[in-house]
Amino acid sequence: MSKRTLSAKGHPNRLRKAAARRKGGRIRLLAFGTIALVVLGLAAYFLWPAMRPTGGGSPGAVTVQLSMGGFDPNHIEGRAGEPLTLRLVNKDTPLHTDGGGWHQLAFENLRIDVNVPPETTQEFTFTPATKGSYRFYCSVCCGGKENPYMWGTLEVKA
């Protein structure tokens, strides 16, 4: 056989190997892209409750965000004899194993107990009758009343 015949036989093999390398590179790129999209999608799903807007609701309402980290703000002010509207925004998801993402805002002295489902906003209005300092808490999750972050204060002025 001549050299020309050998190189003609070897040429198709090199083309096949090059095509296989290109195809393998495309498959790896597609797999990487798919994994990246899944990771970004999961990150967005888990971060959305913390990033979602909390506006809307009644004008003048005090927004209180509830999470495993506590109440934000944990100090509220109001006036005796005047209605006070609280907009409770639960930013936790139902995936929390402690309480299933539910939170509570309870005032023992005022006989108020509001439970807020995960990833929801709930408003309620009440009128504190007398001035004073009232503690509120969440005992649904996070160690309950024993957790120092799950407490707050309502300061009612005359």
For each residue, the residues with C-beta under 8 A, 3 or more apart:
1: 5 6
2: 5 6
3: 6 7
4: 7 8
5: 1 2 8 9
6: 1 2 3 9 10
7: 3 4 10 11
8: 4 5 11
9: 5 6 12 13
10: 6 7 13 14
11: 7 8 14 15
12: 9 15 16
13: 9 10 16 17
14: 10 11 17 18
15: 11 12 18 19
16: 12 13 19 20
17: 13 14 20 21
18: 14 15 21 22
19: 15 16 22 23
20: 16 17 23 24
21: 17 18 24 25
22: 18 19 25 26
23: 19 20 26 27
24: 20 21 27 28
25: 21 22 28 29
26: 22 23 29 30
27: 23 24 30 31
28: 24 25 31 32
29: 25 26 32 33
30: 26 27 33 34
31: 27 28 34 35
32: 28 29 35 36
33: 29 30 36 37
34: 30 31 37 38
35: 31 32 38 39
36: 32 33 39 40
37: 33 34 40 41
38: 34 35 41 42
39: 35 36 42 43
40: 36 37 43 44
41: 37 38 44 45
42: 38 39 45 46
43: 39 40 46 47
44: 40 41 47 48
45: 41 42 48
46: 42 43 49 93
47: 43 44 50 51
48: 44 45 51 52
49: 46 52 91 92 93 118 119
50: 47 67 91
51: 47 48
52: 48 49 91
53: 56
54: 63 65 87 89 121
55:
56: 53 121
57: 61 63 85 87 121 123
58: 61 85 87 123 125
59:
60: 85
61: 57 58 85 86 87 123
62: 76 84 85 86 87
63: 54 57 87 89
64: 71 72 73 76 86 87 88 89 105 152
65: 54 71 72 89 91
66: 71 88 89 90 91 92 103 105 116 138
67: 50 70 72 90 91 92 103
68: 92 96 98 141 142
69: 72 149
70: 67 74 142 147 149 150 151 152
71: 64 65 66 74 105 136 138 149 150 151 152
72: 64 65 67 69
73: 64 76 152
74: 70 71 149 151 152 153
75: 152 153 155
76: 62 64 73 84 86 152 153 154 155
77: 154 155 156 157
78: 82 84 128 154 155 156 157
79: 82 84 128 156 157 158
80: 128 129 130 131 156 157 158
81: 127 128 129
82: 78 79 127
83: 125 126 127
84: 62 76 78 79 125 126 127 128
85: 57 58 60 61 62 123 124 125
86: 61 62 64 76 105 123 124 125
87: 54 57 58 61 62 63 64 121 122 123
88: 64 66 103 105 114 116 121 122 123 124
89: 54 63 64 65 66 121
90: 66 67 101 102 103 116 117 118 119 120 121 122
91: 49 50 52 65 66 67 119
92: 49 66 67 68 96 101 103 118 119
93: 46 49 96 101 118 119
94: 100 101 118 119
95: 101
96: 68 92 93 99 100 101 118 141
97: 100
98: 68 141 142
99: 96 102 103 140 141 142
100: 94 96 97 118 141
101: 90 92 93 94 95 96 117 118 119 141
102: 90 99 115 116 117 118 140 141
103: 66 67 88 90 92 99 115 116 138 140 141
104: 113 114 115 116 137 138 139 140
105: 64 66 71 86 88 112 113 114 116 136 137 138
106: 112 113 114 136 137 138 139
107: 110 111 112 113 134 135 136 154
108: 111 135
109: 134 135
110: 107 126 128 134
111: 107 108
112: 105 106 107 124 126 136
113: 104 105 106 107
114: 88 104 105 106 122 124
115: 102 103 104 140
116: 66 88 90 102 103 104 105 120 121 122
117: 90 101 102 120 122
118: 49 90 92 93 94 96 100 101 102
119: 49 90 91 92 93 94 101
120: 90 116 117
121: 54 56 57 87 88 89 90 116
122: 87 88 90 114 116 117
123: 57 58 61 85 86 87 88
124: 85 86 88 112 114
125: 58 83 84 85 86
126: 83 84 110 112
127: 81 82 83 84
128: 78 79 80 81 84 110 131 134 154 156
129: 80 81
130: 80 156
131: 80 128 156 157 158
132: 156
133: 153 154 155 156
134: 107 109 110 128 153 154 156
135: 107 108 109 151 152 153 154
136: 71 105 106 107 112 151 152 153 154
137: 104 105 106 144 145 150 151 152
138: 66 71 103 104 105 106 141 142 144 150
139: 104 106 144 145 150
140: 99 102 103 104 115 144
141: 68 96 98 99 100 101 102 103 138 144
142: 68 70 98 99 138 147 149 150
143: 146 147 150
144: 137 138 139 140 141 147 150
145: 137 139 150 151
146: 143
147: 70 142 143 144 150 151
148: 151
149: 69 70 71 74 142
150: 70 71 137 138 139 142 143 144 145 147
151: 70 71 74 135 136 137 145 147 148
152: 64 70 71 73 74 75 76 135 136 137
153: 74 75 76 133 134 135 136
154: 76 77 78 107 128 133 134 135 136
155: 75 76 77 78 133
156: 77 78 79 80 128 130 131 132 133 134
157: 77 78 79 80 131
158: 79 80 131
